[in-house]
Amino acid sequence: MTTTEFESIKNKIKQLELGAATAKGKIETIENNWQKKYGFSTLEEAKKKREELKSEIAEKTEKRNELMDKLEKSFDWNSV
């Protein structure tokens, strides 16, 4: 192996290490932002929260529809 090849490999290793450190920093930033904004920091917690919110939406939509039905049934539409 020549000195040039050796130096080239060393430079590539440094670039890869820097790229990995940058990616790790981005992940930490995302996790910190999630924690500050939403109270969780992992993807698993985000998925769990998403499912909880979807259930909440479904429950509220169902109750809203029940109330709309009740309102419609109590109104005399023939008088309109």
C-alpha positions in Angstrom: 0.0 0.0 0.0 1.3 3.4 -0.9 1.4 6.4 1.3 -1.2 8.1 -0.9 -3.6 5.1 -0.6 -3.0 5.0 3.1 -3.8 8.7 3.5 -6.9 8.3 1.2 -8.3 5.5 3.4 -7.6 7.5 6.6 -9.5 10.5 5.1 -12.4 8.3 4.1 -12.6 6.9 7.6 -12.6 10.4 9.1 -15.4 11.5 6.7 -17.4 8.4 7.6 -16.9 9.1 11.3 -17.9 12.7 10.9 -21.0 11.7 8.9 -22.0 9.2 11.6 -21.5 11.8 14.3 -23.6 14.3 12.4 -26.4 11.8 11.9 -26.3 10.9 15.6 -26.6 14.6 16.5 -29.6 15.0 14.2 -31.3 12.0 15.9 -30.6 13.5 19.4 -32.0 16.9 18.2 -35.2 15.3 16.9 -35.6 13.3 20.1 -35.1 16.4 22.3 -37.6 18.3 20.2 -40.1 15.6 20.5 -39.6 15.5 24.3 -40.1 19.3 24.6 -43.1 19.5 22.4 -44.9 16.2 22.9 -43.5 14.5 26.1 -41.9 11.5 24.4 -38.5 11.0 22.8 -38.6 7.6 21.0 -40.3 6.4 17.9 -42.1 3.7 19.9 -43.5 6.3 22.2 -44.5 8.4 19.2 -46.4 5.5 17.7 -48.2 4.8 21.0 -49.2 8.4 21.3 -50.4 8.4 17.7 -52.7 5.4 18.4 -54.0 7.1 21.6 -54.9 10.2 19.6 -56.5 8.2 16.9 -58.7 6.5 19.5 -59.5 9.8 21.0 -60.6 11.2 17.6 -62.7 8.1 17.0 -64.4 8.4 20.4 -65.1 12.1 20.0 -66.4 11.7 16.4 -68.7 8.9 17.6 -70.1 11.0 20.4 -70.5 14.0 18.1 -72.5 11.9 15.6 -74.7 10.6 18.4 -75.5 14.1 19.5 -76.1 15.2 15.9 -78.6 12.3 15.5 -80.3 13.3 18.8 -80.5 16.9 17.7 -81.9 16.0 14.2 -84.5 13.7 15.7 -85.7 16.3 18.2 -86.1 19.0 15.5 -89.4 19.3 13.5 -88.0 19.4 10.0 -91.5 19.8 8.6 -91.8 23.3 10.1 -88.8 24.6 8.1 
